[in-house]
């Protein structure tokens, strides 16, 4: 054998396993589960033999012999004329066939279309009554032609009363599922090209008889059709769905409610005109963060009045930072994180955080007074101080009540962890409303030593000044009245009544003056406390906002840390307990059907899945993940994306990008029978659809970030899935803008899906498609904060801890460190990391690794 042949044989031998692996289908889908097919079908065949005389007779006999071979039994009651074999107009056969032979029936060259009805099922007597039909159309075309044919058949069928189902397995656009009136079955069996609508359709529809198989199943429930999206009431186009839900309830709409107003552009630092624009009777402005303004008032009619302003792009209910327990079961056995991390060794050498000023940021410090009066080695330790930022949003300057619940709130438990780790440190508790991230920015500015000027504190000062002037006027009036009243010594009824009125007015004035003095003292005390934050060395921030704000480092809060940069203190930020709640990736629509695919076409399908266009939800509670959402749970799903814009045609005063160029929407589906026992598993019904304009979260010169949201309450426990529909813009330019093809600019869109649990004992997660990227929220996505993930007893990341990187920041490694959390979440881990850092400020850690002292050498 020649060397060339030996070399060729060797190459083929080496390459054969790779070729076989490449040729093997990746993730073959057996299709959705379904009840077993009936043993026997009643069959009505439409065939066509294009031949005459002897040749037709030969082909007819060939066809009948094949049908007999596969088990087709002709209906004995059917009248068969003797001339049928030679009759060119004969095109029908009725009979029975086993389900296993149906595929072989379609291989017969003369069979055009087949109508199947289970032997034991009966079609409805009423011709107008709907029947479940499962249609198979001609396949094997090029993908674009196959999709076009699929759409053409659906369009022609719609003219006959066909209503298509939603979310079913279309099998590469060779299948249609839906309902049709019984009277349309014969028309579909004949040839759709003969219908009035079919005659108008071009190729590929006109080239062939598209429908090959019609399976009518009156024995199965009718598939659900897709309802029309709910119409948005006039004037509410800028309101989010949950706010429209509030307006639909007259009682809720009349009660004062906190809302968030998104401005078209972020005002400058010295620009105060936005407040005058938003001013409405009965509306209280509480604070601002970038383009987002927090207000309070009755949604009816304030919400629609605010939405009517040109400067406003959206009005919504607040998006809260979620600080709920991760919902895991603690492991058995005692665990000592102080010992495991090496903190006790630091305590032994008197490194206990002395001289370090720590601040812990949380929303609930219920029971924090129990932290006072601590002693160590017989000496009193400094008592914690509470700085309550909720004082600033009301004129009384009184803090808001703590949420009801446990004796010790989460913030108090974090503080206990810090004091156990660094007992000699000075600790300040900073209370932030989880629905008010502007408070966190204000606290960060105070820690950074900036002049303390928030909208709330300035508003309180203006109110105090105005009330003081009013009290001075009242004082002067009372002094004059006292002189006139007390100088009258008469004992007449009029004189006695005047003296009584004066004394009452004096008492009212004294009470109001005392209350004003108390307000002034509270103001001065609060300002002093906030200014005292300037000396903070280490911050443990436990609040993180996972949706409702740009989570790609582009929010006003995250940019504050990165752009300035923030350097007054070491800022430890919780990563969030949101692993499994996010998916992000490029917008794929390989088959061009207007539905986003969540994974590449050459990847494996998830277990039990039949499509890459659906992302099923699951429910995690007690450390276990189930596939069904529980009843009465409330879930919000957000779709966030960033798109590039062409700034050239935009002139001053114009705002053409209020609506996104890419039109994306969310559709939530309920799966009736996941196991396919009573009906096919791909029988789905629409339970929620996004409606209205997406929120524009950020607007810059050359890009914008948008978010589309649906929120729904689970009325019935079961399995739910989401799909993203829409179409990407063909360029970054405005529609209708004249531009040569060579001058067009294109960009990739990478959406982010996030599921947030609003109510329920547990949390919703994705089970079909989930990504590690995109689960970290704001401000944990900032580059210059130390993002802390939770570590278990073995030093590995907890299964609930957000893994990172942040959305659209693939090269930014997050979380920066891991820290022990004792199964309590990343808030607890952040507190422990801050306390450890206070004991030893020079502690070096490897990025993404566990934060602890090196083990002792023996």
Buried (B, 14 or more C-beta within 10 A) or exposed (E): EEEEEEEEEEEEEEEEEEEEEEEEEEEEBEBBBBBEBBEBBBBBBBBBBEEEEEEBBEBBEBBBEBBEEBBBEBBEEEEEEEEEBEEEEBBBBBBBBBBEBBEBBEEBEBBBBBBBBBBEBEBEEEEEEBBBBBBBBBBEBEEEBBBBBBBBBBBBBBBBBBBBBBBBBBBBBBBBBBBBBBBBBEBBBBBBBEBEBBEEBEEBBEEBBBBBBBBBBBEBEBBBBBEEBEEBEEBBEBBBBBBBBBBEEEEBBEEEBBBBBBBBBBBEEEEEEBBEBBEBEEBBBBBBBBBBBBBBBBBBBBBBBBBEBEBBBBBBBBBBBBBEBBBBEEEEEEBEBBEBBBBEBBBEEEBBBBEBBBBBBBBBBBBBEEBEEBEEEEEEBBEBBBBBBBBBBBBEBEBEEBEEEEEBBBBBBBBBBBBBBBBBBBBBBBBBBBBBBBBBBBBBBBBBEEEBEBBBBEBBBEBBEEBBEEBEEBEEEBEEBBEEBEEBEEEEEEEEEBBEEBEEBBEEBEEBBEEBEEBBEBBEEBBEBBEBBBBBBBBBBBBBBBBBBBBBBBBBBBBBBBEBEBEBBBBBBBBBBBBBBBBBBEBBBEBEBEBBBBBEEEEEBBEBBBBBBBBBBBBBBEBEBBBBBBEEBBBBBBBBBBBBBBEEEBEEEEEBBBEBBBBBBBBBBBBBBBEBEEBBBBBBBBBBBBBBBBBBBBBBEEBBBBBBBBBBBBEEBBBBBBBBBBBBBEBBBBEEEEEEEEEEEEBEBBBBBBBBBBEBEBBBBBBBBBBBBBBBBBBBBBBBBBBBBBBBBEBEBBBBBBBBBBBBBEEBEBBBBBBBBBBBBBBBBBBBBBBBBBBBEEBEBEEBEBBBBEEEEE
